[in-house]
Amino acid sequence: MANPFDAFVANYLAVLSRLLASGNSTAVALCFDVTTRLSKTTRQLRQAVQNVAADEDTEMDAVRAAVDLNDQWGALARMVYAYIVYIRHMSPDMGLSSRFEILLKFLNTLPSAADHNNGAALNGLVLEGARHITRLGIIADALADDGSSKYAEQAHAVVQRLFNVSLKGVRVPNELGKREVSVGVINCLFKLSSKMGRIGSMTTIIVNLHNVLPSITIPADPRFSIADRCTYAYFTGIEHFQNAQYLQAANSLQASFSLCHPSFLRNRRKILIHLVASNIIIGRFPSPSLYALPEAIQFRDVFSPIVAAIKLGCFAAFERALLRSKKWLVNFGVFLDLEIRCETLLWRNLIKHTFATAGNTTKSGIESVSLDKLHQNALILRADLSPTVVGQKSDGSVKEFREDLKISSVVSVVLGLIDNGWINGYVNLEKGVLAGWSSKTRLVTRLADVRNPYVGMLWGGERGSGVTEKDGETKSGNVAGGSVPPVVAAGPALPGPGSLGGVAGLGGISSGDGGGYASDTGDDMEMEL
């Protein structure tokens, strides 16, 4: 049977066959030009295949005879022929959506070809194809501007198949094989999922990758490129952040920030925003040196009032600080996490400052603080909060539903803090106090010692309720051992969010014998960059 291709195409197929046999994936990738700007060789190949007048079966037989003479890798021959068809239809004047469609058709043949014992020879093409279809899909959706993600979804489907194939292969000690491109391909999946708003759904894919590479710490493994390691650490950090795993998020984002070159200010700023937010939620606050970084412009104005309010435990000042920068925080996707998850720190610090000024320490060293005093200070520091719900009555008038904080609510919060390891103690309803377990542990846990991965949550612990109740009954308006103080209609003037000071901000609280917290470096932590 006569070869339908001219000498140039025949030589191209012969060279490709030899490179595939050698297993040099970098050289093989050079034979497949999937980028927007075609090389001189690719343009010559395109002109040569356009002059072929043979039918599809004849061309396919010629390709099979050149690259798979022994019929051992049938999917490879189909992929090579799909590339010839792709080049034939490629045109410099072609629209972006049309270019996406023909590239997608070619890449749909790649997973089957790569899913072979010798598929590692296609690693370079797998990675380059995944990156380019990802880029085209994102740009095509942006140009369509119809609110859909149809191009990104199609790209995600083929990249997902390429990722699944990259996890397979014969396991050879000290060699990654197909897995050497797994991180690069999963980064493409991250980018597409991020554009589609599904980054939180990547958990299963990350687990699959870790199951295949159980002994490898990807951000620290030099076998992967720095760019791939940095991108992977960033997106895993975002995935942890969206799943409320802020400790893991902070660690991953810190690794990404460390890998990102200082000259890439835009990328470092993107990483730093979520890094700072996740650290604030777990009680690590930005230092002056962080605010001085060139990529941290506006950070001091946004985050310093928030941090000051958290350190004081002042809910009203915290709300004002958040609302002042709401547009900025919403734009970067951290507003709701800060608003909801920082409540734990606010309550913890309120209890810490109340103990420092009105707490008691026995001769044996056991610390305690009155529940009445906690309730009183909570009423003061939450007095100016915005209405919880604003509704419309039947007559058309607007009614605001404000918080009615009872002492039972404070007890519930305290129990949640105990369950999650923020408080080392128990609630004694008979005496109306929050007391420490023993003289060997402080009542309020050092932030450096909190190990709960869900640190921004008030509930979900496994330590039990931490409550003792000897008299058995709690009546409305009274707690055994003490009475609820009258509701404060209007608290004293609170310091502004930019000028919060020390414990004096709690307003008129008598001095107690608690102390030793303010100077503890493990209790007031700064981020380490």
C-alpha positions in Angstrom: 0.0 0.0 0.0 1.4 3.4 -1.0 2.1 6.0 1.7 -0.3 8.9 1.3 2.0 11.3 3.0 4.9 13.2 1.5 8.5 12.8 2.6 8.3 15.6 5.3 5.3 13.9 7.1 6.9 10.5 6.7 10.2 11.8 8.3 8.1 13.4 11.1 6.4 10.1 11.9 9.8 8.2 11.8 11.4 10.7 14.2 8.4 10.5 16.5 8.6 6.7 16.5 12.3 6.7 17.5 11.7 9.3 20.3 8.8 7.3 21.7 11.0 4.2 21.7 13.7 6.1 23.6 11.2 7.2 26.3 12.4 10.9 26.2 9.1 12.7 27.2 10.6 16.1 26.7 11.7 15.4 23.1 8.4 13.7 22.4 6.4 16.8 23.6 8.3 18.9 21.0 6.7 16.9 18.3 3.2 18.0 19.4 2.7 21.7 19.2 -0.5 22.6 21.1 0.3 26.2 21.8 -1.3 29.2 20.2 1.7 30.3 18.2 2.8 27.5 15.9 6.5 26.9 15.3 8.0 27.0 11.9 8.2 23.2 11.8 4.6 22.9 12.8 3.5 25.3 10.1 5.4 23.3 7.5 3.8 20.1 8.8 0.4 21.7 8.6 1.0 22.7 5.0 2.2 19.1 4.1 -0.9 17.4 5.7 -3.3 19.8 4.0 -2.0 18.6 0.6 -2.9 15.0 1.3 -5.9 13.8 -0.7 -6.3 10.2 0.8 -9.2 9.0 2.8 -9.3 8.7 6.6 -8.7 4.9 6.7 -5.7 5.1 4.4 -4.1 7.9 6.5 -4.8 6.0 9.7 -3.1 2.8 8.3 0.0 4.9 7.3 0.2 6.4 10.8 -0.2 3.0 12.4 2.6 1.5 10.2 4.9 4.3 11.2 4.4 4.5 15.0 2.9 1.1 15.9 4.1 -1.4 13.5 3.6 -4.4 15.9 0.1 -3.3 16.9 1.1 -3.1 20.6 -0.1 0.5 21.2 -3.2 1.1 19.2 -4.3 4.1 21.2 -1.1 5.8 20.3 -1.7 5.6 16.6 -5.2 7.0 17.0 -3.8 9.9 19.1 -1.1 10.7 16.5 -3.7 10.7 13.7 -5.9 13.0 15.8 -3.0 15.4 16.1 -2.6 15.4 12.3 -6.3 16.2 12.0 -5.8 19.0 14.6 -2.9 20.5 12.7 -4.8 20.3 9.4 -7.8 22.3 10.8 -5.6 24.8 12.7 -5.6 28.3 11.4 -4.0 31.5 12.6 -7.3 33.3 11.9 -9.4 30.8 13.8 -11.5 32.1 16.7 -10.6 31.2 20.3 -13.7 29.0 20.8 -13.1 27.1 17.6 -9.4 26.5 18.5 -10.6 25.2 21.9 -13.0 22.8 20.2 -10.4 21.2 17.9 -7.8 21.0 20.7 -10.3 19.4 23.0 -11.0 16.8 20.4 -7.3 15.9 20.1 -6.7 15.8 23.8 -9.7 13.5 24.3 -7.5 10.8 22.6 -4.5 11.5 24.8 -5.7 9.7 28.1 -6.1 6.4 26.3 -2.7 6.6 24.7 -1.0 7.6 28.0 -2.8 4.8 29.8 -0.1 2.3 28.7 2.9 0.7 30.2 5.1 3.0 28.1 2.8 6.0 28.7 5.4 7.9 30.7 6.9 8.9 27.3 3.9 11.2 26.8 4.4 13.0 30.2 5.5 16.2 28.5 2.5 16.2 26.2 0.1 15.4 29.0 1.3 18.3 31.1 1.5 20.8 28.2 -1.9 19.8 26.9 -3.5 20.1 30.3 -2.0 23.5 30.9 -3.0 24.9 27.4 -6.6 23.6 27.4 -7.0 25.0 31.0 -5.8 28.4 29.8 -8.1 28.4 26.7 -11.1 27.2 28.7 -10.7 30.0 31.3 -10.2 32.7 28.6 -13.1 31.4 26.4 -15.5 31.6 29.4 -14.3 35.1 30.2 -14.9 36.3 26.6 -18.3 34.6 26.4 -19.3 36.5 29.5 -22.6 34.7 29.8 -22.3 33.6 33.4 -21.7 29.9 32.5 -18.5 27.9 32.7 -19.2 25.6 29.7 -15.6 25.8 28.4 -14.1 25.3 31.8 -16.3 22.3 32.5 -15.3 20.6 29.2 -11.6 21.3 29.9 -12.1 20.0 33.5 -13.5 16.7 32.2 -10.5 16.0 29.9 -7.9 17.2 32.5 -9.6 15.0 35.1 -9.0 12.0 32.8 -5.4 13.0 32.3 -4.9 13.3 36.1 -6.4 9.8 36.7 -4.0 8.3 34.1 -1.0 10.1 35.6 -1.6 8.2 38.9 -1.3 4.9 37.2 1.8 3.0 36.1 4.4 0.5 37.3 5.9 1.4 40.7 9.7 1.7 40.4 11.7 2.6 43.5 13.0 6.2 43.5 11.2 6.9 40.2 7.9 8.7 39.7 7.1 7.6 36.1 3.8 9.0 35.1 3.4 10.6 38.5 6.0 13.3 37.8 3.3 15.3 36.0 0.5 14.6 38.6 1.2 17.8 40.5 1.2 19.9 37.4 -2.0 18.4 36.1 -3.8 18.7 39.5 -2.8 22.4 39.5 -4.8 22.7 36.3 -7.8 21.0 38.0 -7.4 23.5 40.8 -7.5 26.5 38.5 -10.5 25.2 36.6 -12.4 24.3 39.8 -11.5 27.8 41.2 -13.0 29.5 38.2 -16.2 27.3 38.5 -16.4 28.0 42.2 -15.8 24.3 43.2 -12.4 24.5 44.9 -13.9 22.8 48.0 -14.8 19.7 46.0 -11.1 18.9 45.4 -10.7 17.1 48.7 -11.1 13.6 47.1 -8.6 14.3 44.3 -6.0 15.5 46.9 -6.6 12.4 48.9 -6.1 10.2 45.8 -2.8 12.0 45.0 -1.5 11.5 48.6 -2.5 7.8 48.5 -0.3 7.4 45.4 2.5 9.5 46.8 2.2 8.6 50.5 5.8 9.3 51.5 6.3 12.5 49.6 5.8 16.1 50.9 5.0 17.7 47.6 5.9 21.4 48.5 9.3 20.2 49.7 10.1 17.7 47.0 12.7 19.0 44.5 11.6 16.6 41.8 8.7 18.9 41.2 9.3 22.4 39.8 9.1 25.3 42.2 6.2 26.8 40.3 4.2 23.5 40.6 5.0 23.2 44.3 4.1 26.8 45.0 0.8 26.5 43.1 -0.1 23.2 44.7 0.5 24.5 48.2 -1.6 27.6 47.5 -4.6 25.7 46.2 -4.5 23.1 48.9 -4.4 25.9 51.4 -7.5 27.5 49.8 -9.2 24.1 49.9 -8.4 23.8 53.6 -9.6 27.4 54.1 -12.9 26.8 52.5 -13.4 23.6 54.5 -12.8 25.5 57.8 -9.5 23.8 58.4 -7.6 26.9 59.2 -4.5 25.4 60.9 -3.8 23.3 57.8 -4.6 26.2 55.6 -2.1 28.4 57.3 0.6 25.8 57.0 0.0 25.2 53.3 -0.3 28.9 52.5 2.9 29.6 54.4 4.7 26.9 52.3 3.4 28.5 49.1 4.4 32.0 50.2 7.9 30.8 51.0 8.2 29.2 47.6 6.9 32.3 45.7 9.7 34.5 44.4 9.7 38.1 45.9 9.5 39.6 42.4 6.0 38.1 41.8 4.2 40.7 44.0 0.7 40.0 42.6 1.0 36.2 43.4 2.5 36.8 46.8 -0.3 39.3 47.7 -2.9 36.8 46.6 -1.3 34.1 48.9 -0.8 36.6 51.7 -4.4 37.7 52.0 -5.7 34.2 52.8 -2.5 33.4 54.9 -3.2 36.4 57.1 -6.9 35.6 57.4 -6.3 32.0 58.4 -3.6 33.0 60.9 -5.9 35.6 62.5 -8.6 33.0 63.0 -6.2 30.7 64.8 -4.8 33.5 66.9 -1.6 34.4 65.1 -1.6 38.1 64.3 0.4 40.1 61.7 3.6 41.7 62.9 4.9 45.2 61.9 7.4 43.6 59.6 4.6 41.9 57.7 2.8 45.2 57.2 6.0 46.6 55.8 6.1 44.1 52.9 5.5 45.6 49.4 2.8 43.0 48.7 1.0 44.0 52.0 -0.3 47.4 50.9 -3.5 48.3 52.7 -3.1 45.4 55.1 -2.4 47.6 58.1 -5.5 49.7 57.5 -7.7 46.6 57.1 -6.3 44.1 59.6 -4.9 46.1 62.5 -8.3 47.3 63.8 -9.6 43.7 63.5 -6.7 42.4 65.5 -7.0 45.1 68.1 -10.6 44.3 68.7 -9.9 40.5 68.9 -7.1 41.0 71.4 -9.5 43.0 73.6 -12.5 40.7 73.1 -14.6 43.6 72.1 -17.4 42.4 69.8 -18.7 45.8 68.9 -15.3 47.2 67.8 -14.7 44.0 65.9 -17.9 44.4 64.0 -17.1 48.1 63.2 -13.6 47.1 61.9 -15.1 44.4 59.7 -17.8 46.6 58.2 -15.4 49.4 57.5 -13.4 47.1 55.2 -16.3 44.8 54.1 -16.0 45.5 50.4 -12.3 44.8 50.4 -12.6 41.6 52.4 -15.6 40.3 50.4 -13.7 40.9 47.2 -11.0 38.5 48.3 -13.4 36.0 49.8 -12.4 36.2 53.5 -15.1 38.4 55.0 -17.6 35.6 56.2 -14.8 33.4 57.6 -13.5 36.3 59.7 -16.9 37.4 60.7 -18.0 33.9 61.9 -14.8 32.1 62.9 -13.2 34.9 65.0 -16.1 34.7 67.5 -14.2 32.0 69.3 -11.2 34.2 69.8 -13.3 37.1 70.9 -15.0 35.0 73.6 -11.7 33.5 74.7 -10.0 36.9 75.1 -13.1 38.3 76.9 -12.8 35.5 79.4 -9.0 36.0 79.6 -9.3 39.7 80.4 -12.2 39.2 82.8 -10.1 36.7 84.7 -7.0 39.1 84.7 -9.1 41.9 86.3 -11.8 40.1 88.3 -10.6 36.5 88.6 -9.4 34.6 91.7 -6.5 32.2 92.3 -6.6 30.0 95.3 -3.5 29.4 97.5 -3.1 26.1 95.7 -3.0 27.9 92.3 -6.4 27.0 90.9 -7.8 29.8 88.8 -11.5 30.7 88.6 -13.8 33.5 87.5 -17.4 34.3 88.2 -20.0 33.5 85.5 -21.9 36.7 86.6 -18.8 38.8 85.8 -18.4 37.1 82.4 -22.1 37.8 81.6 -21.8 41.4 82.7 -18.7 42.1 80.6 -20.3 40.3 77.6 -23.3 42.6 77.8 -21.0 45.6 77.8 -18.8 44.6 74.9 -21.8 43.4 72.8 -24.0 46.4 73.5 -23.6 48.2 70.2 -23.9 45.2 67.9 -26.1 45.5 64.8 -29.5 43.9 65.0 -29.4 40.1 64.4 -32.5 40.2 62.2 -34.5 43.1 60.6 -38.1 42.2 59.7 -41.2 43.9 58.5 -44.4 43.8 60.6 -47.9 43.4 59.2 -48.5 47.1 59.3 -45.4 47.8 57.1 -43.2 49.1 59.9 -39.7 47.7 60.4 -38.8 45.8 63.5 -35.3 45.1 64.7 -34.6 41.9 66.6 -31.7 42.5 68.9 -29.7 39.9 70.8 -31.0 39.1 74.3 -27.8 37.6 75.9 -28.7 35.6 78.9 -26.3 33.9 81.3 -27.4 30.5 80.0 -26.0 31.6 76.6 -22.7 32.6 78.2 -22.5 29.2 79.9 -23.2 27.5 76.5 -20.3 29.4 74.9 -18.0 28.6 77.8 -18.8 24.9 77.5 -18.1 25.0 73.7 -14.7 26.6 74.5 -14.0 23.8 77.0 -14.9 21.1 74.5 -12.6 22.5 71.9 -9.6 22.9 74.2 -9.7 26.7 74.6 -10.4 26.5 78.3 -8.8 24.1 80.8 -11.6 23.9 83.3 -15.2 23.2 84.1 -18.4 25.1 84.9 -19.6 24.8 88.5 -23.2 25.8 88.5 -23.6 25.5 92.2 -21.0 28.2 92.9 -21.6 30.1 89.6 -18.0 30.0 88.5 -15.7 28.8 85.7 -12.8 27.1 87.4 -9.6 25.4 86.3 -9.0 21.7 86.6 -5.8 22.0 88.7 -3.0 24.3 89.7 -0.7 22.8 87.0 -2.7 24.2 84.1 -3.9 27.8 83.5 -7.6 28.4 83.1 -7.3 29.9 79.6 -5.3 27.8 77.2 -2.2 29.4 75.6 -2.9 29.9 71.9 0.4 28.2 71.1 -1.0 25.0 72.8 -4.4 24.9 71.0 -4.2 21.9 68.6 -7.8 21.6 67.4 -7.7 21.7 63.6 -11.1 23.4 63.5 -9.9 26.2 65.7 -12.6 28.7 64.5 -15.4 26.6 65.9 -17.2 26.9 69.2 -18.6 23.3 69.0 -17.5 19.9 67.9 -15.0 19.0 70.7 -14.6 15.5 72.2 -13.8 16.4 75.8 -17.3 16.2 77.3 -19.5 18.9 78.6 -17.3 20.1 81.5 -20.2 21.0 83.7 -20.9 20.0 87.3 -24.3 20.5 88.8 -24.9 19.5 92.5 -28.2 21.2 93.2 -29.5 20.0 90.0 -31.7 22.9 88.8 -31.1 26.1 87.0 -34.0 28.5 87.2 -34.9 31.4 84.9 -33.0 34.5 86.0 -30.9 32.8 88.6 -27.9 30.6 88.8 -27.2 28.5 91.9 -24.8 30.5 93.9 -25.5 33.9 92.4 -28.0 36.1 90.6 -27.9 37.5 87.1 -27.0 41.2 87.1 -29.4 43.6 85.6 -29.3 44.1 81.9 -27.1 47.0 80.9 -29.2 49.2 78.6 -26.2 51.2 77.3 -22.6 50.2 77.9 -19.9 52.8 78.6 -18.2 54.4 75.7 -16.0 51.9 73.9 -12.7 52.8 72.4 -12.6 53.1 68.6 -11.5 50.1 66.6 -8.2 51.8 65.8 -7.3 52.8 69.4 -8.2 49.8 71.5 -6.0 49.6 74.5 -5.5 47.2 77.4 -7.9 45.8 79.9 -9.2 49.3 80.8 -11.4 49.0 77.7 -13.6 46.6 79.5 -14.9 49.5 81.5 -15.1 49.8 85.3 -14.1 46.2 86.2 -12.6 45.9 89.6 -9.1 44.6 89.8 -8.7 40.9 90.7 -5.7 38.8 91.4 -5.5 37.0 88.1 -2.5 37.7 85.8 0.4 36.4 84.0 -1.2 36.2 80.6 -0.3 39.5 79.0 3.5 38.8 79.0 3.2 35.2 77.7 4.7 35.0 74.2 2.8 31.8 73.6 -0.5 33.6 74.2 -0.1 36.6 71.9 1.5 35.1 68.9 2.7 36.8 65.7 2.9 35.2 62.2 6.2 33.8 61.2 7.2 34.5 57.6 
